[in-house]
Amino acid sequence: MEKSYLNGLKAEDIAASYLQNKGWTILDRRWRCRTGEIDLVARDGSFLVFIEVKYRSSLDKGLPAEAVDPEKIRKILSAARLYMAVHHISDVPVRFDVIALWKEKGRGKVHHYHNAFGGT
């Protein structure tokens, strides 16, 4: 497998553990559909949260969250609507978060952007 793909999987594992340590329930991982993929789906209290995980091995090309551009957001929103339809979920508050991971001076860093972009 490609190194960047494996790094992405490891970053998703780290993000899931990070959220579970905060008391969140992970409902789904790497959920795919015709419109895209959702890295993590979780429950944070009453919120259903769709999480995009971004990893960079360095900040040479900017912060990881900067890679969540308007096209990526459009795909995530579309996939989230389909996820909710497939799982018969309605009338729950929904949020979209981004978890950014990177290395700085040899140490792993994590930043959690709550409510990073618009809802469905």
Secondary structure, DSSP 8 states (H G I E B T S, - for coil): --HHHHHHHHHHHHHHHHHHHTT-EEEEEEEEETTEEEEEEEEETTEEEEEEEEEESSSTT--GGGG--HHHHHHHHHHHHHHHHHTT--SS-EEEEEEEEEEETTEEEEEEETT-S---
